[in-house]
Amino acid sequence: MSDSLHTMMDYPLTLTALLERAGQYFADKEVVSRLPDGSMHRSNWGQIKDRALRMAECLLAAGLKKGDRVATLMWNHYAHLECYFGVPAAGGVLHPLNLRLHPDEIAWIANHAQDRFLIVDDVLLPVLQKFAAKVKFERIWVVKHPGPPSRHEYEDYEAWLKEATGQVPLPAIQENDGASMCYTSGTTGHPKGVLYSHRTQVLHSMAQAMADSCAVSQHDVALLAAPMFHANGWGLSYTAAMVGAKYVLPGPNLDAESLLDLIAREGVTVTCAVPTVWLAALAGMEKRGPDWRPPRDVRILCGGTAPPESLIRKLDHHGFHVIHSWGMTETSPQATVSLLRTKSLAWPEDQQYAVRSKQGWPLPLVEVRTCNEKGLAPWDGETMGELEVRGAWVAASYFNAPETRDRWTADGWFRTGDVATIDPDGCIKLVDRSKDLVKSGGEWISSVDLENMLMSHPAVREAGVVGVHHPKWQERPLAVVALKDGATATADELCAFLGTKFAKWQLPDGFVFVHDLPHTSTGKLLKTELRKKYAEWKWQT
Amino acid sequence: MSDSLHTMMDYPLTLTALLERAGQYFADKEVVSRLPDGSMHRSNWGQIKDRALRMAECLLAAGLKKGDRVATLMWNHYAHLECYFGVPAAGGVLHPLNLRLHPDEIAWIANHAQDRFLIVDDVLLPVLQKFAAKVKFERIWVVKHPGPPSRHEYEDYEAWLKEATGQVPLPAIQENDGASMCYTSGTTGHPKGVLYSHRTQVLHSMAQAMADSCAVSQHDVALLAAPMFHANGWGLSYTAAMVGAKYVLPGPNLDAESLLDLIAREGVTVTCAVPTVWLAALAGMEKRGPDWRPPRDVRILCGGTAPPESLIRKLDHHGFHVIHSWGMTETSPQATVSLLRTKSLAWPEDQQYAVRSKQGWPLPLVEVRTCNEKGLAPWDGETMGELEVRGAWVAASYFNAPETRDRWTADGWFRTGDVATIDPDGCIKLVDRSKDLVKSGGEWISSVDLENMLMSHPAVREAGVVGVHHPKWQERPLAVVALKDGATATADELCAFLGTKFAKWQLPDGFVFVHDLPHTSTGKLLKTELRKKYAEWKWQT
């Protein structure tokens, strides 16, 4: 008797099946884009499907072979969405380049990924020019947006799509075929690529659509406020297509006013982005009035870094409800969700917010554990360990980077580099990036906890805490603080404020006030920059 | 470059992963069973997990090899749930026998499936005795329930589970390993077996948990009111475990009073069963009062046969909301769902109920089409064709039954035997089983439409319509009607009632009033029986 004696169909999980469903059953559902010049572009899933399949045909005509990488250098809009489906439908691998990186780094990534073709926004041609000499794309297609014409020697995207006949059969896609890839910029070494398969993206979308996850539905209006070049665009494009949601893409316009305007105008009900975006949006809401709310309540899938509890509270007040989630480029990205459990529904508000500020529980088919030098860490909510993860949409390696093999354990779990505790009921709380923990006299201090407390102070807009070398304690925490416009606070005041919750030895030994903190291209606080800047900090004795 | 150049983990989709999750994160969530004697048994997912893994160990000790079938002859309760997970965790295939079939048929099925072992309820030993001589189970374990002890020569289930040490490693499960099987009794030929894999069951559960499907959540209290031996227990056991819902199993007690009592007592929020069960339950609700409602609103996954519109309406009034779904044993079983689409949310009530009475739209990763002698039928809501289906949890063949190959098309779609129309927006409406259509003078008449209209008449409890041979018209419809207790209606009255909606030539040419209509073991109207009984019907000329 064979091992596989089941009688079921061998039906591959492909992104093309999701696209076909959107085109067949939700053809009229709108796909709305705000273009770089601020004007609106309206399409729908029927058109996206047709044009994505045309693109697939054109890519095959251009000589694309299964697994070939096709790069994009684009903001979030309809044409990028067409690439999200058209490239995988042709058997290619979509590779959105992070346009916020240094040109040399973009070039390094494009070369490492061996990108064969490029599709680029006309408004981003100046970015391309800065690294074009260092890469060899066989062909480049330019998406023309409203605005003054740009001079270039490349091909026109619309003219290219018109070459499709609609008569050429597309290749059969297997679920383990590559579909898309993203690079993640570490603080050491080269960027590292994760190459997703059709299967992993379909499973990730099914998980995002579950009631206990983001519950994305055909009745939702979904807004992708995270860049499509970051962590696979958080998977939301594929989930929105699968369920037939109206889909809204903001282009480069992620400032508070543009975002709130778009949310109100299109009736957005679910969105996502890193906390930085929502910190700014919250300020925009408060400017509109203490009780301003959008026309419909909005769920926010929020991660990348942990949203401070104070942000979650204040957003709730304005009808924006954070679904706190943890994930990484390496986890497609959503791996956990921090929604209240049944028993917590009756808890007092403070206790509920405390839970929602943690990273929560893994989704089905994702497993987590924490390990430290003593082995597997117990679920006591106190013992710290490095968070390790495995599951149905978790990376098993980096693309062509055998030197990174040690990021996986011998038994196949991914070492996240995050340090976490796990509560007795399984709730994960990130304590810090392992490299961001402050090692003070043999004890660990969480820079994240200090930052979150500082950011709950009414005068503080943003805060970063880093460990700085100390002659006696090895490291001591230094707080770098940006105050809100017009607000004032002294180091002593902030220290006293922290002292209401932290032990004396955990308090920062120094405070620096700055106008702005440095951020990564994806909006995260850039701790390496802070560490570099204050490496020579002299502690007052 | 290899075809599979992705960098993702090879993480199998297994039922054991769902069980482990339930045990790890929802250990305290209750699993409540009503036992055959009516008494309550309380367990939880932690215990179910422990005991299922013990069972797996004991099965291995008994010599179970991967793919071996383990039969059950049981009602819905905790021990059957343990089998649902324990047998697949050992690498075996769970095979729940349909205890309502004729003993000869049960024996035929057990022999055809080559069942090696059997786990049986003590109260069902009398059923076993009727076919035990015709089958050879190597070992039989008996689940002892409260009540008078039964005399038998078999082993005791509890004593057997105690033999497990918890120290024996279980075999690695691959997602394409067989997990469970069910036989479907056709009206011609032998019963046919479908053998589900771990993968298909996990994907089916992910689909059931989606917001636009049944949205099963950890906050739900799920009641399985369909038998666990019917169509894989509708997949609800696996879905409930995956999300960590409280789970309620009614034993053999599916009468209206037991069901309503259980729903109220345990706070049920989601359930499933064929319309027959809900017709009886509705009568029970009406007896409790015109505005009686359960403590919490209840979603009902309802299929098997189409729930009449009048039933959906009346259940809504009592706080029970039908999620009309179509599926078969061959589709795991859920394949479609008939929830309102976004544009329908603003429709008048009548129009909404008309949609909810149809079978709806396929779930993601399921595809449907209708075909007739002219080929692919258009989506015009009128052209009838046989419904064909393919997808990620659809059968590709029957177990060891090469003679049934013609139930699949040359291009791999399953021919359902159902005749359907598809609306311009993709909504499926079943017209009839292909064999139940009345062929009258070259035209087709839907027996189902006539039955549903008859059942919306205030005096009618249930109605069946069959085609009976007619010398001139080939066939003409005959209506067999069971009236409600104390109600009266004449043939002329019912004919006039139907005449408000149907053309004259579609109206039944005869009416027979009976006390009860015959049903299949799964509660469906037994049309074969009606056809046999009235085969010699003489039309009045």
Contacts between the chains, C-beta under 8 A, distances in Angstrom:
chain1	res1	chain2	res2	distance
A	1	B	65	7.8
A	1	B	67	4.9
A	2	B	67	7.6
A	3	B	66	6.1
A	3	B	67	6.9
A	3	B	174	6.7
A	3	B	176	7.6
A	3	B	177	6.3
A	4	B	174	7.4
A	4	B	176	4.2
A	4	B	177	6.7
A	4	B	178	7.5
A	4	B	197	7.3
A	5	B	67	5.0
A	5	B	93	7.7
A	5	B	178	5.0
A	5	B	195	6.4
A	6	B	176	6.3
A	6	B	177	7.5
A	6	B	178	4.7
A	6	B	179	7.6
A	6	B	195	4.9
A	6	B	196	6.3
A	6	B	197	3.7
A	6	B	200	7.2
A	7	B	193	7.5
A	7	B	194	5.8
A	7	B	195	4.5
A	7	B	395	5.3
A	7	B	396	6.0
A	7	B	397	4.8
A	7	B	398	6.4
A	7	B	399	5.4
A	8	B	194	7.9
A	8	B	195	7.5
A	8	B	196	6.4
A	8	B	197	5.4
A	8	B	199	7.7
A	8	B	200	4.6
A	8	B	393	6.8
A	8	B	394	7.0
A	8	B	395	5.8
A	8	B	396	5.9
A	9	B	390	6.0
A	9	B	391	6.9
A	9	B	392	7.4
A	9	B	394	5.1
A	9	B	395	7.0
A	9	B	396	4.3
A	9	B	412	7.1
A	10	B	396	7.1
A	11	B	365	6.9
A	11	B	390	6.7
A	11	B	391	5.7
A	11	B	392	4.4
A	11	B	394	7.2
A	13	B	203	7.9
A	13	B	365	6.9
A	13	B	392	6.6
A	17	B	364	7.7
A	17	B	365	6.2
A	17	B	367	8.0
A	18	B	364	6.8
A	21	B	364	6.0
A	24	B	426	6.5
A	25	B	361	5.9
A	25	B	425	7.6
A	25	B	426	4.9
A	29	B	342	7.7
A	65	B	1	8.0
A	66	B	3	6.0
A	67	B	1	4.9
A	67	B	2	7.6
A	67	B	3	6.8
A	67	B	5	5.0
A	93	B	5	7.7
A	174	B	3	6.7
A	174	B	4	7.4
A	176	B	3	7.6
A	176	B	4	4.2
A	176	B	6	6.4
A	177	B	3	6.3
A	177	B	4	6.7
A	177	B	6	7.5
A	178	B	4	7.5
A	178	B	5	5.0
A	178	B	6	4.7
A	179	B	6	7.6
A	193	B	7	7.5
A	194	B	7	5.8
A	194	B	8	7.9
A	195	B	5	6.4
A	195	B	6	4.9
A	195	B	7	4.5
A	195	B	8	7.5
A	196	B	6	6.3
A	196	B	8	6.4
A	197	B	4	7.3
A	197	B	6	3.7
A	197	B	8	5.4
A	199	B	8	7.8
A	200	B	6	7.2
A	200	B	8	4.6
A	202	B	365	7.6
A	203	B	13	7.9
A	203	B	206	7.6
A	206	B	203	7.6
A	206	B	206	4.4
A	206	B	207	7.1
A	206	B	210	6.9
A	206	B	364	7.3
A	207	B	206	7.1
A	209	B	210	4.4
A	209	B	211	5.9
A	209	B	212	7.3
A	209	B	364	7.9
A	210	B	206	6.9
A	210	B	209	4.4
A	210	B	210	5.8
A	210	B	211	7.2
A	210	B	243	7.4
A	211	B	209	5.9
A	211	B	210	7.2
A	211	B	211	5.5
A	211	B	215	4.0
A	211	B	216	6.5
A	211	B	217	4.1
A	211	B	243	7.3
A	212	B	209	7.2
A	212	B	217	5.1
A	212	B	218	5.5
A	212	B	243	5.6
A	215	B	211	4.0
A	215	B	215	7.1
A	216	B	211	6.5
A	217	B	211	4.1
A	217	B	212	5.0
A	218	B	212	5.5
A	218	B	341	6.5
A	218	B	342	5.9
A	219	B	342	5.2
A	219	B	345	7.4
A	242	B	364	5.0
A	243	B	210	7.4
A	243	B	211	7.3
A	243	B	212	5.6
A	243	B	364	7.4
A	246	B	342	7.9
A	341	B	218	6.5
A	342	B	29	7.7
A	342	B	218	5.9
A	342	B	219	5.2
A	342	B	246	7.9
A	345	B	219	7.4
A	361	B	25	5.9
A	364	B	17	7.7
A	364	B	18	6.8
A	364	B	21	6.0
A	364	B	206	7.3
A	364	B	209	7.9
A	364	B	242	5.0
A	364	B	243	7.4
A	365	B	11	6.9
A	365	B	13	6.8
A	365	B	17	6.2
A	365	B	202	7.6
A	367	B	17	8.0
A	390	B	9	6.0
A	390	B	11	6.6
A	391	B	9	6.9
A	391	B	11	5.6
A	392	B	9	7.4
A	392	B	11	4.4
A	392	B	13	6.6
A	393	B	8	6.8
A	394	B	8	7.0
A	394	B	9	5.1
A	394	B	11	7.1
A	395	B	7	5.3
A	395	B	8	5.8
A	395	B	9	7.0
A	396	B	7	6.0
A	396	B	8	5.9
A	396	B	9	4.3
A	396	B	10	7.1
A	397	B	7	4.9
A	398	B	7	6.4
A	399	B	7	5.4
A	412	B	9	7.1
A	425	B	25	7.6
A	426	B	24	6.5
A	426	B	25	4.8
